[in-house]
Amino acid sequence: MHRFKPYLRFCKSSLYSYFSTHNLETAGPLASKLKSRSVVRFRGPDTVKFLQGLLTNDVRRFSEPVGERSSTVPTPNLPSVSVPPMYAALLTPQGRFLYDLFLYRPPKPDAKLDSSGSRPSSDPDQSFELFADVDATFLDELLETFKKYRLRSKVEIENVVEEYSCWQRYGGKLSEKSSSTEEPEAASVGWGAAVDRSGESASRGGNCGWQWFKDPRLDSLGFRGIFPSNIIPPLVEADKETDEQNYLLWRLRKGVAEGSTEIPKGEAVPLEYNLVALNAISFDKGCYVGQELVARTHHRGVIRKRLLPLRFLNDCGEEVEQKVAPGSEVIDTASHKKAGTVTTALGCRGLGLLRLDEAFKRSGALTIQGQENVKVEAIRPDWWPAEWLQEHQQHSAAA
């Protein structure tokens, strides 16, 4: 039985009350500084080898030639080609979720301009490094865990939370735009041509060498990046910077959990939280901590429970705000069976780990235990692979 820790955020910002309606889909692009996330730096010649043996994704990609992979949004003082970030997880030896990480390889010194803005800078002695965007609540514990695994590996693991901040850029309008047309004034800014100071000013960039990337999980989540804490990231409009609660709401609508509370640390089964479709797991990379259970569960082919986006309604079908707490049980009123558990809630939206045979059986059949006047609508995300439901239906028919 899962024991869910309370995770319910109430926003004091007036912007939340504005964007908590359907306007969140039409607004944008919005940007939020993610105070719930912190930045860790891995540095040293054994960095890739060290992380490769621990994490669920194939970290060797960061040591390969860049090739044709290009940055998504033009950003000042950046090369036209850069390495996209990676989403990955660290598991327990038993295959349960511990921490999620967004890994970034910073641009090399010779890909950035020097202080004069006229030629590449150079630092031949710079050690290989990767940056990780991690859950701030468990930062100290995460650092201790990685250092425990380090042993004799030549890798430094540093807390750089004072130097860097994590940001997300999202919204319905943003996902509809292509990188070439999104911010025309920024397109002429960057390494490879003369520096356009007016364009640099318009996009609010600097010479830090950091940039926005497509979120490595889903395109519909928007763009993610790490930036020095003393700057506003490029392309962030002053009136579009908004509370992180709006980003949480955006994820709830998409059905994506993040961090070691929403994905319960030491308890969550990675495949039930859809980490395969969120590009967090490689099945070709070889051994890593907790691999055996993940591989066995994946090849068995049937996942009976999955994390789903939820909507909370009254008897008239109207959305109800702040009525449901994490840990609440979801009940099928027809069978009186437990369908699952609410894991995260904000306003009239939430996430829940539900049995698929109960979640989509019939409309209006789900309610909250002890709150029969609150109905639960389970929503199938549009990014789910079609085979997930087909596999479940085939298994149910055979049972």
Backbone hydrogen bonds, N-H to C=O, Kabsch-Sander energy under -0.5 kcal/mol:
donor,donor_aa,acceptor,acceptor_aa,energy
4,F,2,H,-0.6
9,R,345,A,-0.7
10,F,8,L,-0.5
11,C,9,R,-0.5
16,Y,13,S,-0.7
17,S,13,S,-0.9
18,Y,14,S,-1.4
19,F,15,L,-2.6
20,S,16,Y,-1.3
21,T,18,Y,-0.7
24,L,21,T,-1.7
25,E,22,H,-1.5
26,T,22,H,-0.8
27,A,23,N,-2.7
30,L,170,Y,-3.3
31,A,240,K,-2.2
32,S,168,Q,-2.6
34,L,32,S,-0.5
34,L,166,C,-3.0
35,K,33,K,-1.3
37,R,34,L,-1.6
38,S,134,V,-2.9
40,V,132,A,-2.6
41,R,158,E,-2.6
42,F,130,L,-3.2
43,R,41,R,-0.5
43,R,156,E,-2.3
44,G,128,F,-2.7
46,D,154,K,-2.1
47,T,44,G,-1.7
50,F,46,D,-2.9
51,L,47,T,-2.3
52,Q,48,V,-2.5
53,G,49,K,-1.3
54,L,51,L,-1.2
55,L,51,L,-2.7
56,T,89,A,-1.9
59,V,57,N,-1.3
61,R,58,D,-1.3
62,F,59,V,-2.0
63,S,60,R,-1.7
64,E,61,R,-1.1
69,R,66,V,-1.2
71,S,80,S,-0.6
72,T,212,W,-0.6
73,V,212,W,-0.8
78,L,75,T,-0.6
82,S,69,R,-0.9
86,M,103,L,-1.9
87,Y,279,N,-0.5
88,A,101,L,-2.3
90,L,99,Y,-2.6
91,L,54,L,-0.6
92,T,96,R,-2.9
95,G,92,T,-2.3
97,F,268,A,-2.7
98,L,90,L,-2.0
99,Y,90,L,-1.6
101,L,88,A,-2.7
102,F,133,D,-1.7
103,L,86,M,-3.2
103,L,101,L,-0.6
104,Y,131,F,-2.9
111,A,108,K,-2.1
112,K,109,P,-1.4
114,D,119,R,-2.7
117,G,114,D,-1.6
121,S,109,P,-0.9
121,S,112,K,-2.4
126,Q,123,D,-2.0
130,L,42,F,-2.7
131,F,104,Y,-2.9
132,A,40,V,-3.1
133,D,102,F,-2.4
134,V,38,S,-3.0
134,V,132,A,-0.6
136,A,36,S,-2.8
137,T,36,S,-0.6
138,F,135,D,-0.7
139,L,136,A,-1.3
142,L,138,F,-2.8
143,L,139,L,-2.7
144,E,140,D,-2.1
145,T,141,E,-2.2
146,F,142,L,-2.5
147,K,143,L,-2.3
148,K,144,E,-1.6
149,Y,145,T,-1.3
150,R,146,F,-0.9
151,L,147,K,-0.7
153,S,150,R,-2.5
155,V,153,S,-1.8
156,E,43,R,-4.1
158,E,41,R,-2.7
158,E,156,E,-0.5
160,V,39,V,-2.0
160,V,158,E,-0.7
163,E,160,V,-1.0
164,Y,160,V,-1.8
165,S,227,F,-2.9
167,W,225,G,-2.5
168,Q,32,S,-2.2
169,R,223,F,-3.1
170,Y,30,L,-2.2
172,G,24,L,-1.2
173,K,27,A,-1.2
175,S,171,G,-1.5
176,E,172,G,-0.6
176,E,173,K,-0.7
177,K,173,K,-0.5
177,K,174,L,-1.5
181,T,178,S,-0.8
182,E,178,S,-1.6
183,E,179,S,-0.5
186,A,183,E,-2.0
187,A,183,E,-0.7
187,A,184,P,-1.0
189,V,186,A,-1.8
191,W,78,L,-1.5
193,A,190,G,-1.0
196,D,194,A,-0.5
197,R,195,V,-1.0
200,E,196,D,-2.7
201,S,197,R,-2.3
202,A,198,S,-2.3
203,S,199,G,-2.1
204,R,201,S,-0.9
205,G,200,E,-1.9
213,F,224,R,-2.1
215,D,222,G,-2.7
221,L,218,L,-1.2
222,G,219,D,-1.8
223,F,169,R,-3.3
224,R,213,F,-2.8
225,G,167,W,-1.8
227,F,165,S,-2.5
229,S,163,E,-2.5
231,I,228,P,-1.6
235,L,203,S,-3.1
236,V,233,P,-1.2
237,E,235,L,-0.7
240,K,237,E,-1.7
241,E,237,E,-0.6
241,E,238,A,-0.8
242,T,31,A,-2.8
242,T,240,K,-0.5
246,N,243,D,-1.7
247,Y,243,D,-0.6
248,L,244,E,-2.2
249,L,245,Q,-2.6
250,W,246,N,-2.1
251,R,247,Y,-2.3
252,L,248,L,-2.5
253,R,249,L,-2.2
254,K,250,W,-1.2
255,G,251,R,-1.5
256,V,251,R,-2.1
262,E,258,E,-0.6
263,I,259,G,-1.9
265,K,260,S,-1.8
266,G,97,F,-3.8
267,E,264,P,-1.8
268,A,264,P,-2.6
272,E,269,V,-1.1
273,Y,269,V,-1.1
274,N,271,L,-1.3
275,L,270,P,-1.9
278,L,274,N,-1.0
279,N,276,V,-1.5
280,A,275,L,-2.4
281,I,275,L,-0.5
282,S,56,T,-2.6
289,V,53,G,-0.6
291,Q,288,Y,-2.0
294,V,290,G,-1.3
295,A,291,Q,-3.0
296,R,292,E,-2.4
297,T,293,L,-2.7
298,H,294,V,-2.4
299,H,295,A,-2.6
300,R,296,R,-1.5
301,G,297,T,-1.0
301,G,298,H,-0.6
303,I,301,G,-0.5
304,R,302,V,-0.6
306,R,354,L,-2.1
307,L,272,E,-2.0
308,L,352,G,-2.7
310,L,350,G,-3.0
311,R,377,E,-1.8
312,F,348,C,-2.4
313,L,375,K,-2.5
314,N,318,E,-2.3
317,G,314,N,-1.9
320,V,312,F,-2.1
327,G,342,V,-3.4
328,S,325,A,-1.8
330,V,340,G,-2.7
331,I,329,E,-0.5
331,I,367,T,-3.2
332,D,337,K,-3.0
333,T,331,I,-0.8
333,T,365,A,-3.3
336,H,332,D,-2.5
337,K,332,D,-0.6
339,A,330,V,-3.0
340,G,330,V,-1.4
341,T,353,L,-1.7
342,V,328,S,-2.8
343,T,351,L,-2.6
344,T,351,L,-1.5
345,A,7,Y,-1.4
346,L,349,R,-2.8
349,R,346,L,-2.1
350,G,310,L,-1.8
351,L,344,T,-2.3
352,G,308,L,-2.2
353,L,341,T,-2.2
354,L,306,R,-2.1
354,L,352,G,-0.9
355,R,339,A,-3.3
356,L,304,R,-2.6
358,E,355,R,-1.0
359,A,355,R,-2.5
360,F,356,L,-1.5
361,K,358,E,-0.8
365,A,362,R,-1.0
367,T,331,I,-2.2
368,I,371,Q,-0.9
368,I,374,V,-1.5
369,Q,329,E,-2.8
371,Q,368,I,-2.5
374,V,371,Q,-2.5
375,K,313,L,-3.1
375,K,373,N,-0.7
376,V,366,L,-2.2
377,E,311,R,-2.8
378,A,376,V,-0.6
379,I,309,P,-2.4
384,W,381,P,-1.3
388,W,385,P,-1.5
389,L,385,P,-0.5
389,L,386,A,-0.6
390,Q,386,A,-1.6
391,E,387,E,-2.9
392,H,388,W,-1.5
393,Q,389,L,-2.7
394,Q,390,Q,-2.4
395,H,391,E,-2.1
396,S,392,H,-2.5
397,A,393,Q,-2.3
398,A,394,Q,-1.6
399,A,395,H,-1.3
